[in-house]
Amino acid sequence: MALVKDFDKYKLGIEMVDNHHRNLINIVNELFDALTKGVKPEIIEHFIKRLRVFSLSHFRSEEEFMLKHKYPDLLAHKIIHKNFIDKIDEFTKKIGKEFIGKELITFLVTWLIDHILKEDKKYADFILKKEY
């Protein structure tokens, strides 16, 4: 069962970014499904590592894209990305020591939706306005 549905309302109008966001949302939905089935900590760790690797790749692409388009708030956006990775690393350290499922999913969904609809929308609007 998907936790985050109706991806179209999260589209920004930049294909590469929208595709990456769809992949991130899919990973979060898969993690949610796994958590609802009561999987072992190793499986949760697998999903978190997968999310971290994909997020780093996505952030790198997104930041290069912003640099290419001279987005003025790039530095602030990079800090937000770093803070996300730091939080993911905190969750990784808790695996097997305490139950993190609800806290993890709440953080991921809230952060991802908020980030896409607020922070990423700012740079998407800036870039699309410049191009058209």
Backbone torsions as a table, in degrees:
resi	resn	phi	psi	omega
1	MET	NA	129.0	-179.4
2	ALA	-79.2	133.5	176.8
3	LEU	-83.9	-44.0	178.1
4	VAL	-103.2	116.6	-176.0
5	LYS	-117.8	176.5	174.9
6	ASP	53.9	63.1	-176.0
7	PHE	-57.5	-28.8	-176.0
8	ASP	-54.7	-30.8	-179.4
9	LYS	-74.4	-6.5	177.8
10	TYR	-106.0	2.9	-180.0
11	LYS	-69.9	141.3	-180.0
12	LEU	-107.4	-11.6	179.8
13	GLY	93.2	8.1	175.2
14	ILE	-118.0	109.4	-168.4
15	GLU	-53.5	-48.8	-178.2
16	MET	-58.4	-45.9	-178.3
17	VAL	-67.7	-43.5	178.4
18	ASP	-60.9	-40.4	177.8
19	ASN	-64.0	-42.8	177.9
20	HIS	-62.9	-44.2	179.8
21	HIS	-62.6	-38.6	177.8
22	ARG	-61.1	-42.4	178.9
23	ASN	-64.4	-42.1	178.2
24	LEU	-62.2	-44.2	178.8
25	ILE	-63.4	-39.3	177.5
26	ASN	-62.1	-40.9	178.6
27	ILE	-63.5	-43.9	179.1
28	VAL	-62.9	-41.5	177.9
29	ASN	-63.7	-40.4	178.2
30	GLU	-65.1	-40.6	177.5
31	LEU	-62.9	-43.5	177.8
32	PHE	-58.8	-45.6	178.4
33	ASP	-58.8	-43.9	-179.6
34	ALA	-63.6	-42.6	-179.8
35	LEU	-64.1	-37.2	-179.9
36	THR	-68.9	-19.3	178.4
37	LYS	-92.1	-2.6	177.2
38	GLY	71.4	46.9	-177.0
39	VAL	-74.2	164.9	179.7
40	LYS	-70.3	157.2	179.3
41	PRO	-55.1	-32.1	-179.7
42	GLU	-62.9	-34.6	179.1
43	ILE	-70.6	-41.7	176.8
44	ILE	-61.1	-43.5	178.8
45	GLU	-60.1	-40.0	177.7
46	HIS	-58.9	-46.7	-179.8
47	PHE	-65.0	-41.0	179.8
48	ILE	-64.6	-42.0	178.1
49	LYS	-63.4	-42.8	178.3
50	ARG	-61.6	-43.6	177.7
51	LEU	-63.0	-42.5	-178.9
52	ARG	-63.8	-47.5	-179.6
53	VAL	-61.9	-47.2	-179.7
54	PHE	-65.9	-39.8	179.4
55	SER	-61.8	-44.1	178.8
56	LEU	-60.1	-43.1	178.3
57	SER	-64.1	-45.5	179.1
58	HIS	-62.1	-46.5	-178.9
59	PHE	-61.4	-41.3	178.7
60	ARG	-61.2	-46.6	179.1
61	SER	-63.1	-44.1	-178.4
62	GLU	-63.9	-43.5	-179.3
63	GLU	-67.3	-38.6	175.5
64	GLU	-63.7	-38.7	178.6
65	PHE	-64.1	-43.7	178.2
66	MET	-65.0	-40.5	178.5
67	LEU	-62.6	-44.8	179.3
68	LYS	-58.0	-35.9	-177.8
69	HIS	-97.2	8.9	176.4
70	LYS	56.7	44.8	178.0
71	TYR	-67.7	122.2	-172.4
72	PRO	-68.1	-22.2	-178.3
73	ASP	-103.0	27.0	-177.9
74	LEU	-57.9	-47.2	-176.8
75	LEU	-59.0	-45.4	178.5
76	ALA	-62.4	-38.1	179.7
77	HIS	-66.9	-39.4	177.8
78	LYS	-62.3	-37.7	178.9
79	ILE	-65.3	-40.6	176.9
80	ILE	-60.7	-42.7	177.8
81	HIS	-62.1	-44.9	180.0
82	LYS	-61.4	-42.6	179.7
83	ASN	-62.1	-36.3	176.9
84	PHE	-62.8	-48.3	-179.8
85	ILE	-62.4	-40.9	177.3
86	ASP	-59.1	-41.8	179.9
87	LYS	-67.1	-39.8	176.5
88	ILE	-60.8	-41.4	178.5
89	ASP	-63.9	-35.9	175.9
90	GLU	-62.2	-43.9	178.3
91	PHE	-62.3	-41.0	-179.3
92	THR	-58.4	-40.8	-179.5
93	LYS	-66.4	-24.0	-177.8
94	LYS	-85.6	-14.8	-175.6
95	ILE	-59.7	131.3	178.8
96	GLY	84.7	-15.1	179.7
97	LYS	-98.7	-32.0	179.2
98	GLU	-153.5	158.7	178.8
99	PHE	-75.9	122.7	-176.1
100	ILE	-115.8	-0.1	-171.8
101	GLY	-51.3	-57.4	-176.2
102	LYS	-65.8	-44.7	179.7
103	GLU	-62.1	-41.8	-179.8
104	LEU	-64.1	-51.4	-178.6
105	ILE	-63.3	-42.5	178.5
106	THR	-59.6	-46.7	178.6
107	PHE	-60.3	-50.2	-175.0
108	LEU	-61.8	-48.3	-177.9
109	VAL	-65.0	-47.6	-179.6
110	THR	-61.3	-48.2	-177.5
111	TRP	-63.8	-48.0	-175.0
112	LEU	-63.1	-48.9	-179.0
113	ILE	-65.3	-46.2	178.9
114	ASP	-61.0	-43.7	-178.4
115	HIS	-64.5	-45.4	179.9
116	ILE	-64.4	-50.2	-172.7
117	LEU	-75.8	-20.0	179.9
118	LYS	-110.2	-68.5	-173.0
119	GLU	-67.5	-49.7	-179.0
120	ASP	-69.1	-32.8	178.0
121	LYS	-62.3	-36.3	178.4
122	LYS	-58.5	-50.3	-177.7
123	TYR	-73.6	-32.6	177.9
124	ALA	-63.4	-45.1	177.8
125	ASP	-61.3	-42.3	178.6
126	PHE	-59.4	-48.1	-176.9
127	ILE	-70.2	-45.2	-179.5
128	LEU	-65.3	-34.7	178.1
129	LYS	-65.8	-39.3	178.7
130	LYS	-65.8	-38.1	-173.8
131	GLU	-79.8	-21.9	-175.0
132	TYR	-118.3	NA	NA
